[in-house]
Amino acid sequence: MQNKYILNPNPLVQFLQKDRNDFTKTDLIKYITENNIEMVNFRYIGGDGRLKTLNFIINSLQHLDSILTYGERVDGSSLFPYIEAGASDLYVIPRYRTAFLNPFSEIPAIDILCSYYTKEGKPLESAPEYTLRKAHEEFKKVTGMEFQAMGELEYYVISEKEELFETEDQKGYHESTPFCKWAAFRCECMRAIAQTGGQIKYGHSEVGNFTLGTTAYEQNEIEFLPVNIEDTADQLVIAKWIMRTLADQYGINLTFAPKITAGKAGSGLHIHTRLMQNGQNMYIKNGELTPAALKAIAGILDIASSLTAFGNTNPTSYFRLVPHQEAPTNICWGDRNRSVLVRVPLGWTQGASHMITDANPLEKNAQESDPGIKQTVEFRCPDGSADLYLLLAGLAVAARHGFEMVNAIEYAQERYVSVNIFDDAHKATAEKLNHLPASCAESAECLEKQRHIYEEHQVFSPKLLDGIIHKLKSYNDRTLRQEIGNNTERLTELVKKYLNAE
């Protein structure tokens, strides 16, 4: 029997010969003791969306067992703005399935993502990872399906300009070396991410490339495979940490910022979703979208304006969400249409086996399989500022909301668009559609109006939503886009301020 773990790049999976979702405390102790691991690092998400770290040097087997069993205390008021100092102690408890070998540490170390617990030993209701867990559990209760997602992580590498083999401005899509300068860096990132358990689909250079003075900006993308939404969030936050750390070692800057300068491609974080039940993709049947798909699409469209509160979280986000930049501004959906908010991309639903035999005549007996497993539905407005756990929790709430809506299928059908709504010839169609918010201030107002949907089933805590609304309003950016316009100098100042904000 073939070893199913033979190609898995995760050292723990290779050593333990088991799926990471099946890791136990005993497994981790076995790996640590037999591989001379000297350190354990706890990692957990703060209110700013970035990974925080607590380092432990292992001094005995008893000490290791205690760390892995009881976790440790942290100051919640220093991690989250909505937690008061008077009652701020929290526990961080490791989730064994997330353990990975640290790819950077000179001291051999195992890193583990953690969840937050209160003094009563209960999950912290407002914690991002617990909010996502609750959202998924409620979605499964209502639908009987698993919610899966994958992210398209776009980013810019910022470096000194090279004179040789320049790529034409905004023409970098899928370039190879030597025109793509940072392909080797991208591949090194991909390998490190895969070794930590990230399920990568592929990587490539993206459209955006330009120079400002002697500084070059090159856009790339790493895209992931669909997994359950808790794992989606975990692997994306680890990926961003890896990419920034590796960039620091290279002596270059790397940013997931939504916008760098006027007139150039911004960086999005497109999220593809999929509903699974008994190994079947519930979005597609006989090559057609199912009622389940239409209901999920309806739910996402209905609360899309407030989803920006989790997916577009600082003022630069709204300099990307403008017409003619392949970023959505209108609330609608379509298939293979990059001008819409929700897109149904090509899904190998027709002629899948025929294509491979046509390209490879020797493969005359190609097996017919169900290509529909690859079909996804893409949400196109989020960007690198997103709070990944809350964004995915919001999408799960939205999809569940679609199943609970009256006339959800009709609602979706009425908002289907088959034309490029950025084209002046279809201006009348665009004008009939609702618009996404144009600022953090508008996003906050949309969340206030729709917060009851997120609070249903006790998924999003009121205190958490209050904190998000307050933060978005504090930017005071309602007219910022109009004030700055195409003023490159002022936009550059704004981008610099939020260059490394999540």
Residue pairs with C-beta under 8 A, 6 or more apart in sequence:
3 17
5 13
5 14
5 17
5 18
8 14
9 191
9 194
9 195
10 20
10 100
10 101
10 194
10 195
10 196
10 197
11 101
11 195
12 20
12 23
12 27
12 28
12 31
12 99
12 100
12 101
12 110
13 19
13 20
13 197
15 31
15 34
15 35
16 23
16 27
16 30
16 31
18 27
20 97
20 98
20 99
20 197
21 97
22 97
23 96
23 97
23 99
24 96
25 65
25 68
25 69
25 96
27 96
28 68
28 96
28 99
28 110
28 112
29 61
29 64
29 65
29 68
31 37
31 110
32 40
32 58
32 64
32 110
33 61
35 108
36 108
37 58
37 108
37 109
37 110
38 57
38 58
38 107
38 108
38 109
39 55
39 56
39 57
39 58
39 102
39 105
39 107
39 108
39 109
39 110
40 55
40 56
40 58
40 64
40 67
40 68
40 109
40 110
40 111
40 112
41 53
41 54
41 55
41 56
41 102
41 105
41 109
41 110
41 111
41 112
42 53
42 54
42 56
42 71
42 72
42 92
42 94
42 111
42 112
42 114
43 51
43 52
43 53
43 111
43 112
43 113
43 114
43 238
43 241
44 51
44 52
44 54
44 74
44 79
44 92
44 113
44 114
44 115
44 116
45 51
45 52
45 128
45 129
45 237
45 389
46 52
46 79
46 80
47 79
47 80
47 81
47 82
47 467
48 501
48 502
49 237
49 386
49 387
49 388
49 502
50 237
50 241
50 502
51 237
51 238
51 241
52 79
54 72
54 74
54 92
56 63
56 67
56 72
58 64
58 67
67 94
68 94
68 96
70 91
70 93
71 91
71 92
71 93
71 94
71 114
71 117
72 91
72 92
73 89
73 90
73 91
73 92
74 89
74 90
74 91
74 92
75 88
75 89
75 90
76 83
76 88
76 89
76 90
76 116
76 124
77 83
77 84
77 85
77 88
78 88
79 90
80 126
80 467
81 467
81 471
82 126
82 463
82 464
82 466
82 467
83 90
83 126
89 119
90 116
90 117
90 118
90 124
91 116
91 117
91 118
91 119
91 121
92 114
92 115
92 116
92 117
93 114
93 115
93 116
93 117
94 112
94 113
94 114
95 112
95 113
95 114
95 115
96 112
98 112
98 113
98 197
98 234
99 110
99 111
99 112
100 110
100 111
100 112
100 195
100 196
100 197
100 238
101 108
101 109
101 110
101 111
101 195
101 196
102 108
102 109
102 110
102 111
103 192
103 195
103 196
103 242
104 245
104 246
104 249
111 196
113 129
113 234
113 238
115 123
115 127
115 129
115 130
116 123
116 124
116 127
116 129
116 130
117 123
117 124
118 124
123 130
123 133
124 130
125 131
125 458
125 461
125 463
125 464
126 461
126 463
126 464
126 467
128 233
128 387
128 388
128 389
128 390
128 393
129 230
129 233
129 389
131 389
131 390
131 393
131 459
131 460
131 461
131 464
132 229
132 230
132 233
132 389
132 390
132 392
132 393
132 396
133 230
134 393
134 457
134 458
134 459
135 229
135 392
135 393
135 394
135 396
135 397
135 400
135 459
135 460
136 146
136 147
136 228
136 229
136 230
136 393
136 396
138 396
138 397
138 400
138 457
138 459
139 145
139 147
139 396
139 397
139 399
139 400
140 146
140 147
142 400
142 403
142 404
143 275
143 292
143 399
143 400
143 403
144 277
145 275
145 276
145 277
145 282
145 292
146 228
146 275
146 276
146 277
147 228
147 229
147 273
147 275
147 395
147 396
147 399
148 226
148 227
148 228
148 229
148 232
148 273
148 274
148 275
148 276
149 226
149 227
149 229
149 232
149 271
149 272
149 273
149 274
149 392
149 395
150 199
150 201
150 223
150 224
150 225
150 226
150 227
150 232
150 271
150 272
150 274
150 376
151 223
151 224
151 232
151 236
151 269
151 270
151 271
151 272
151 388
152 221
152 223
152 224
152 268
152 269
152 270
152 271
152 272
153 221
153 222
153 223
153 224
153 236
153 239
153 240
153 256
153 269
153 384
154 206
154 219
154 220
154 221
154 256
154 267
154 268
154 269
154 384
155 219
155 220
155 221
155 243
155 254
155 255
155 256
155 267
155 384
156 208
156 217
156 218
156 219
156 220
156 254
156 255
156 257
156 260
156 267
157 181
157 182
157 185
157 217
157 218
157 220
157 247
157 252
157 253
157 254
158 215
158 216
158 217
158 252
158 253
158 254
158 255
159 181
159 182
159 215
159 216
159 218
159 252
159 253
160 214
160 215
160 216
161 211
161 214
161 215
161 216
162 181
162 216
164 178
165 178
165 179
166 179
167 175
167 179
167 180
167 209
169 209
169 210
170 207
170 208
170 209
170 210
170 264
170 265
171 207
171 209
172 179
172 180
172 205
172 206
172 207
172 208
172 209
172 218
172 219
173 204
173 205
173 206
173 207
174 204
174 205
175 205
176 183
177 183
177 184
180 205
180 218
180 220
181 216
181 218
182 205
182 218
182 220
182 252
183 205
183 220
185 246
185 247
185 250
185 252
186 203
186 205
186 220
186 222
187 203
188 246
189 203
189 222
189 239
189 242
189 243
189 246
190 200
190 203
190 222
192 242
192 246
193 200
193 222
193 235
193 238
193 239
193 242
193 243
194 200
196 235
196 238
196 242
197 235
197 238
198 224
198 235
198 238
198 239
199 224
199 225
199 227
199 231
199 235
200 222
200 223
200 224
200 225
201 223
201 224
201 225
202 222
202 223
203 220
203 221
203 222
203 223
204 220
204 221
205 218
205 219
205 220
205 221
206 219
206 220
206 221
206 265
207 219
207 265
207 326
208 217
208 218
208 219
208 260
208 264
208 265
208 266
208 267
209 216
209 217
209 218
209 219
210 216
210 217
210 261
210 264
211 217
212 261
212 492
217 260
217 264
219 265
219 267
222 239
222 243
224 232
224 235
224 236
224 239
226 232
226 272
226 273
226 274
226 376
227 235
229 392
229 393
229 395
229 396
232 388
232 392
233 388
233 389
233 392
236 388
237 388
240 256
240 384
240 502
243 254
244 254
244 500
247 253
247 254
253 499
255 267
255 384
255 499
255 500
256 267
256 269
256 383
256 384
256 385
256 502
257 266
257 267
257 316
257 384
257 385
257 495
257 498
257 499
257 500
257 501
258 266
258 267
258 268
258 312
258 314
258 316
258 317
258 319
258 320
258 383
258 384
258 385
259 266
259 267
259 316
259 317
259 319
259 320
259 491
259 495
260 266
260 267
260 495
261 488
261 491
261 492
261 495
262 319
262 485
262 486
262 487
262 488
262 491
263 486
265 325
265 326
266 319
266 320
266 325
266 327
266 383
267 320
267 383
267 384
268 320
268 327
268 380
268 381
268 382
268 383
268 384
269 311
269 382
269 383
269 384
269 386
270 378
270 379
270 380
270 382
271 311
271 378
271 379
271 382
271 391
271 392
271 395
272 345
272 376
272 377
272 378
272 379
273 296
273 376
273 377
273 378
273 379
273 395
273 399
274 281
274 283
274 375
274 376
274 377
275 281
275 282
275 283
275 292
275 293
275 296
275 399
276 282
280 370
280 373
281 372
281 373
281 374
281 375
282 290
282 292
282 293
283 289
283 290
283 292
283 293
283 296
283 372
283 375
283 376
283 377
284 290
284 293
284 347
284 349
284 372
284 375
285 372
287 349
287 350
287 372
289 344
291 409
292 403
293 344
293 377
294 408
294 409
294 412
294 413
295 399
295 402
295 403
295 405
295 408
295 409
295 412
296 377
296 398
296 399
296 402
296 403
297 333
297 342
297 377
297 402
297 412
298 402
298 405
298 408
298 409
298 411
298 412
299 398
299 399
299 400
299 401
299 402
299 403
299 404
299 405
299 408
300 307
300 342
300 379
300 395
300 398
300 399
300 402
301 331
301 332
301 333
301 341
301 342
301 411
301 412
301 415
302 398
302 401
302 402
302 405
302 411
303 394
303 397
303 398
303 401
303 450
303 453
304 331
304 341
304 342
304 381
304 398
304 436
305 331
305 434
305 436
305 437
305 442
305 443
305 446
305 450
306 394
306 443
306 446
306 447
306 449
306 450
306 451
306 453
306 454
307 379
307 381
307 382
307 391
307 394
307 395
307 398
308 317
308 381
308 436
308 437
308 443
308 446
309 394
309 443
309 444
309 446
309 447
309 468
309 469
309 472
310 382
310 386
310 387
310 390
310 391
310 393
310 394
310 468
311 379
311 381
311 382
311 383
311 385
311 386
311 391
311 394
312 318
312 321
312 381
312 382
312 383
312 385
312 386
312 437
312 440
312 443
313 385
313 386
313 387
313 440
313 471
313 472
313 501
313 502
314 385
314 440
314 475
314 498
314 501
315 439
315 440
315 475
315 477
315 480
315 494
315 498
316 385
316 494
316 495
316 498
317 383
317 385
317 440
318 437
318 438
318 439
318 440
318 477
318 480
318 481
319 481
319 484
319 491
319 494
320 327
320 383
321 327
321 328
321 329
321 381
321 436
321 438
322 329
322 481
323 329
323 422
324 422
326 338
326 339
327 380
327 381
328 339
328 340
328 341
328 380
328 381
328 436
329 435
329 436
330 340
330 341
330 417
330 421
330 430
330 433
330 434
330 435
330 436
331 341
331 415
331 433
331 434
331 435
331 436
332 340
332 341
332 342
332 415
332 416
332 417
332 421
332 433
333 340
333 341
333 342
333 343
333 344
333 412
333 415
333 416
333 417
334 340
334 342
334 343
334 344
334 416
334 417
334 418
335 343
335 344
335 345
335 418
336 343
336 344
336 345
336 346
337 343
337 417
337 418
337 419
337 420
338 380
339 417
339 420
339 421
339 422
340 380
340 417
340 421
341 379
341 380
341 381
341 436
342 377
342 378
342 379
342 380
343 377
343 378
343 380
344 375
344 377
344 378
345 376
345 378
347 371
347 372
347 374
347 375
347 376
348 371
348 372
348 374
348 375
349 371
349 372
349 375
352 369
352 371
353 366
353 367
353 368
353 369
356 363
356 366
357 363
357 364
357 366
379 395
381 436
382 391
384 502
385 498
385 501
385 502
386 502
387 502
390 460
390 464
390 468
393 459
393 460
394 454
397 453
397 454
397 456
397 459
397 460
401 453
402 408
402 412
405 411
415 433
417 429
417 433
419 425
419 426
419 429
420 426
421 429
421 430
421 433
422 430
437 443
437 445
437 446
438 481
439 475
439 477
439 478
439 479
439 480
439 481
440 472
440 473
440 475
440 477
441 472
441 473
441 475
441 476
441 477
441 478
442 478
443 472
444 468
444 469
444 472
444 473
447 454
447 465
447 468
447 469
447 472
448 469
451 460
451 462
451 465
451 469
454 460
454 465
455 461
455 462
455 465
480 494
484 490
484 491
484 494
